[in-house]
Amino acid sequence: MKLYCKNPVVLALLCLMAGVFITISFLETPMKFQVSGITLPVALGLGKLMFELSTKIQCVFMALITGGMLLNRKTYTKTDFMVTAILCTILLLEKFWMLPFLNDRVELLSAGKSVPQSEMHSYFIYAESAKAVLLFLSIILQFKKHQNEYRNDRKNVRIPAAG
């Protein structure tokens, strides 16, 4: 059995998107709070800029990935499209609901004002974690199995009886 890639361009875009996403969400974000001398308002402002940029880049990647999948839709399954739709939904929720809410909190905190408790940051972390899992699943789903033709042909070969 051999593995074949459904669409190498879509696979490359998914890998690039995963790299950008993981670098910002899981490396840059926690590391900035460990830099000596960086203040909370500066760290929050940097986070705001990085997530805005990352989200815009991810939206471009998702548009290209979806377009690539639609161009080769015969090679994709319903599962492929469902995972992509869920990824798009999470990304849009982050862009138009979660990040604006969190950005407003950053502005208030940076101005030295107190903000009420909110679960939105936790929801954002859950969304980012789900997005990471779905991106890896999307990468895995880019491969399909094919039976080795040689092995299939061997099953149909008749071996003459001796004698």
N, C-alpha and C positions, 0 to 999 in steps of 0.2 A: 504494500500500500504506500502511495506517495502523497505528499501534501502539496497542494497548489495554492497560490495566492489568487484571490478573486479579482483584485485590482491593485497593482503595485503602487499606483499614485495615491489611492485612498489609504493604503497601509502606511506609506511614507508620511502623509498628512496626519494620520492618527498618532504615529510615533513622535512627530515634531510637536504636535499639540500636547501630548503627554509630557514631553520633556519640558516645554515652557510652563505648563501647569504645575508639575511637580517641583520644578526649580523655585517658582514663586511661592506656591502655597505651603510646601512642606520644608523648604530649605531657607529661603530668604526671610520669610515671616518670623519664624522663631529666632533666627540668628540676630536680627536687628535689635532685639531686646537684650542681647548679651554683650553688645558693644559698650565698652566703658565710655562714659561721658555723654552718651546720647540721652536726651531727655524724653519723657513720655510724649509730649506734644510733637516732637520731631519724629519719633518712631511711629506714632499714629498717622502723622501726615505722610510719611514715606509709605506706610502700608496702604493708605488711601490711594496714593498715586500708582503704586505697583498693582493693586487689585483692579483699578480702573483700566490700566493699560493691558493687564493680563486678560481681563474679560473681553476687551475689544479684540485682541488678537485671537482669543478662543472663538469668538463669534465669526471671525473671518474663516478660521479653520473649519468650523462646523458648517458654514455655508459651502465651502469648497468640498468638504467630505460628503455632504448630502447631495450636492450636484454630481460628484463622481459616482456615487451609488445610484442615483437616478439614471445616469447615462448608461450604466451597466446593470440595470435593475433585474435582468434575467438571472444574473449570477448570485443575487442576494435573496435571503429568505425573509420571512415575516419577522423572525427573531432579530435579524440584523437591523431591520427598519424600526422595530420596537425599541431596541437599545439606543439607536440613534435619536429617536423621538424623545426618549426619557432624558438623554444627555442634553438635547436642545431645550427641553422644558426646564431642567435644573439651571442651565446657563441663563435662560431668560428670566427665571425667578430671581436669580442672584443679581442680574443686571438691573432689572426694573423694580425690584421690591427690596431685597435684602441689602444690597450695597447702598442705595440712596438712604435707607434708614440708618445704616451703620455710619455712613459719611456725615449725616447730620449730628450723630453722637460725637464723632471725631471733632467736628467744628466746635461743639459745646465744650468738650473736654479740653481742647486746645485753648479755648478762651478762658479757661479756669472755672467754668460753671459746672455745677453738679448735675448729673443725669440720673433719672430713675433706673432701677434694675430692669433688665430686659433679657429675654431668652434668645433674641435674634442672633447674637454672636454664636451661641451654641447651635442654632439651626444652620447658620452659615458653615460651621465646622462639619456638621453632619452632611450637608449638601456637598461640600468639597470632598469628603471621604467617599460618599456615594459616587461622585463624578470620577474619582480615581479608580474605583472598582469597575465602573462601567467602561472607562477608557481601556483598561486592560482587557476586559471582556471583549470589547470591540476589536481590539488588536488580534486576539485569539480567533475571533469569528471571521477574520479576513482569510483564514486558511480553510480549505476544504480537502476532503480525502477523495482519492481516486484509486480504484483497484488497479494494480499493475496489469497491463494488458497481456504481458507475457505469461503471467501466472494464470490468467483466465483462459488463454489459448491452450495452455498445457492440459487443462482439465478436459478439453474437447478432443485431444489427440488420441487416436486409437493406436494401441500397441498390438501389432499382429501376434497371434499365438505362435509359439515355437512348435515346430514339428510337423 
